[in-house]
Each structure stands twice: as structure tokens, then as C-alpha cells.
Amino acid sequence: MTWLMIFDFLGTIAFAFSGTITAVRHRMDIFGVNILAVVTATGGGMMRDIVIGDFPPKAFRDPFYALISMATANVVFLVQYGRQKRRKDLPLPKNIAQVSERLLFWMDTLGLGAFTVDGVMIGIHAGGGLFLITILGVLTGVGGGVLRDLLAGETPAIFVRHVYAVATIAGGLLTGILYRSGAPHGFAMVAGFAAVLCIRWLANRYRWNLPRIAGRRGEPRR
């Protein structure tokens, strides 16, 4: 198994899990859960493939990743459904909700890092320069999450939360620079992946956010 396949598989499972938890929190039925999981796991890759002219996108040519996404979604859904039934439809205890929130953050972060380096390496194989491969890494990393948030009726995290896109830009640049400088394929990918995870963890730990303009009095806060 190649490094690209490893990160592709890791990103698919992580983002499918992220999409599933988001769908469950929004009380979607099992069909909606599966759709959101697949869209989250494959959306960024489809956008990337469209940009580089790889038609039809890989997600439509190879059902493997969609099947992995749905398998992940159904396992998580059944576990949550069983827990709800045992608690007779009572809301989850506060500590369980907190654990769920942390788990969602880390699965989202793992998917972000894995798909960022995945997009960079596919861009390199397509013959792109540093700017293009970095953009492809960012697009692959954040695309599925943007679609997930829009379908769930939320403002995409890329615009509001903990330097989300900045982490992918840094990880994508590092992966591309290391690879171009002659570093081993696997080392460049692991270093970029680790950079995304570290920046996301630090941003979450210390509540880093990019500057924003506060709304006027009477305007809704976001």
C-alpha cells in the first residue's frame, strides 16, 4: 500500500465520521446521514479532479471510497441509535456531548490533514507547480467540509473557525516544498500532515482565530 493510498483511506474514514456526526446532531435520518458522510468524504476530491480536468471524478469511477464512507456512516449511526434507545430518547449527558464534540474536532482535523497532502501529491503527479499543488491540497482538504456545513445549514468552518484554511495552506506548502527539495515521498507527506494537525490543535487549544470585524449593534452575530 502506497503512502497516497494510506492518506486517502485515512481521510475518507475521518471525514465520513465527521459528516455522520454532523448529520446526527442535525437529526437527519439514516439516508441523510449516508449522503452527508459520502459528500464530506468525497466532495473535496471531486472538486480537485474537476480543476485538473480528471473526468469523471475518481469518486464516480471507483465506488470503493463511497462504500467505505457509507460503511462508516452506518456503523456510527447504529451505535448512536442504539444508545438513544437505551436511554429512552433522553438527551445525551453533558459529558458525552463534550466527548462527541472533541471526537468531531479530531476526526475533522485528521481528514483535513490527510486530504491536504493527498491533494498536493495528486497535483504533483499531474505536473503542477507549487502554487497549483498548494491550491489543490487546500481544495481537497476543505471542499468536503464546506459542502457538509452548507448541507447542514451551517456557516462553513473554513470562514469562521480556528484558522481552518490557514492550517491546510501551511501543510500543503510544506509538503510541496519538501518534495520539490528532494525529500522522500513519505517524509514530505507525513510532515505536511503533522503540520496541519499541530496548527489545528494549537488554534483550538489557545483559541486562535483570524481577525474579524464585529457586527453593528442589532446585527446578528455569527
Disulfide bonds with the S-S distance in Angstrom:
none
